[in-house]
Amino acid sequence: MAESERRTVGQRGQVTIPKALREQFGIEGGDDVVIREEAGRLVIERPMNREEVAEGYRQRGEQTRELASELEGVSTEADEHLGDAPEW
């Protein structure tokens, strides 16, 4: 985490985000940010855009396919060593 910097809140409730943090998080003038409360703290973050959300779903789908493939192999291996499960 970057060093903290003290800022003064203006009369209209405005605060300037330090340049180093704007650069680190890719925030430029005119960009939207989300401000929310979390566990008694204020959190300022860039909102996720649709492409970032879609990429997250693509990655999760790939992980799920890889896991399913791995489990299929483990299941086949178990059947070979243990035989079919009994009917209950």
C-alpha positions as CSV (number, residue, x, y, z in Angstrom):
1,M,0.0,0.0,0.0
2,A,1.3,3.5,-0.8
3,E,2.1,5.9,1.9
4,S,-0.9,7.8,3.1
5,E,-1.2,11.5,2.3
6,R,-3.4,13.9,4.3
7,R,-5.9,15.9,2.2
8,T,-8.3,18.6,3.1
9,V,-11.9,18.3,2.1
10,G,-13.2,21.4,0.4
11,Q,-16.4,23.3,1.2
12,R,-18.2,21.3,-1.5
13,G,-16.9,17.9,-0.2
14,Q,-14.2,17.6,-2.9
15,V,-10.9,15.8,-2.3
16,T,-8.0,15.5,-4.7
17,I,-6.7,12.0,-5.3
18,P,-2.9,12.1,-5.1
19,K,-1.2,11.9,-8.5
20,A,0.8,8.8,-7.7
21,L,-2.4,6.9,-6.8
22,R,-4.2,8.2,-9.9
23,E,-1.4,7.0,-12.1
24,Q,-1.2,3.6,-10.2
25,F,-4.9,3.0,-10.7
26,G,-5.2,4.5,-14.2
27,I,-7.6,7.3,-13.0
28,E,-7.6,10.4,-15.2
29,G,-9.6,13.6,-15.1
30,G,-13.2,13.1,-16.1
31,D,-13.1,9.4,-15.2
32,D,-15.9,8.0,-12.9
33,V,-15.1,6.5,-9.6
34,V,-17.2,4.5,-7.1
35,I,-17.2,5.7,-3.5
36,R,-18.7,3.4,-0.9
37,E,-18.5,2.5,2.8
38,E,-16.9,-0.8,3.8
39,A,-16.4,-1.8,7.4
40,G,-16.5,1.8,8.6
41,R,-14.1,3.1,5.9
42,L,-14.5,5.0,2.7
43,V,-13.4,3.1,-0.3
44,I,-12.7,4.9,-3.7
45,E,-12.3,2.6,-6.7
46,R,-12.6,2.6,-10.4
47,P,-15.8,0.9,-11.6
48,M,-15.4,-2.2,-13.6
49,N,-16.2,-1.8,-17.2
50,R,-18.1,-4.4,-19.3
51,E,-14.9,-5.8,-20.9
52,E,-13.3,-6.3,-17.5
53,V,-16.4,-8.1,-16.2
54,A,-16.6,-10.2,-19.4
55,E,-12.9,-11.1,-19.1
56,G,-13.5,-12.3,-15.5
57,Y,-16.3,-14.5,-16.6
58,R,-14.1,-15.9,-19.5
59,Q,-11.3,-16.7,-17.0
60,R,-13.8,-18.3,-14.6
61,G,-15.3,-20.4,-17.4
62,E,-11.8,-21.6,-18.5
63,Q,-11.0,-22.6,-14.8
64,T,-14.3,-24.5,-14.6
65,R,-13.6,-26.4,-17.8
66,E,-10.1,-27.3,-16.6
67,L,-11.4,-28.5,-13.2
68,A,-14.1,-30.5,-14.9
69,S,-11.6,-32.2,-17.2
70,E,-9.3,-32.9,-14.2
71,L,-12.1,-34.4,-12.2
72,E,-13.2,-36.5,-15.1
73,G,-9.8,-38.0,-15.2
74,V,-9.7,-38.6,-11.5
75,S,-13.2,-40.2,-11.6
76,T,-12.0,-42.6,-14.4
77,E,-8.9,-43.5,-12.5
78,A,-10.9,-44.2,-9.4
79,D,-13.3,-46.4,-11.3
80,E,-10.3,-48.4,-12.7
81,H,-8.9,-49.0,-9.2
82,L,-12.0,-49.3,-7.2
83,G,-14.6,-50.5,-9.6
84,D,-18.1,-49.0,-10.0
85,A,-19.8,-47.6,-7.0
86,P,-22.5,-49.9,-5.6
87,E,-26.1,-49.0,-6.1
88,W,-27.6,-47.8,-2.9
